Amino acid sequence: MEFLLTVLGVVLILEGVPWFLSPATIKKIYAQMLVLPERHLRFFGLSAMLCGLLLVYLVRG
C-alpha cells in the first residue's frame, strides 16, 4: 500500500508541474484536444498505457 501511495504521489506531482509552470499553454493544448476525434484520443490513451506497462515491465520484470 505504501508503494502504491508513493507512485500516486509522484504521478500527481508530475501532472501538476505543467499546470504550475505554464497554465496558459496547457489550456491551449486542451482547447486543441477538443477538436480531435474521440478515436484519436482513445489511441493516445491506449498508447500511453502500453508505454507505461512496458516501462513497468522493463524496470520491475
Summary of the structure (lengths in Angstrom):
residues: 61
radius of gyration: 14.7
end to end distance: 19.3
largest distance: 39.5
contacts: 109
relative contact order: 0.06
helix: 90%
strand: 0%
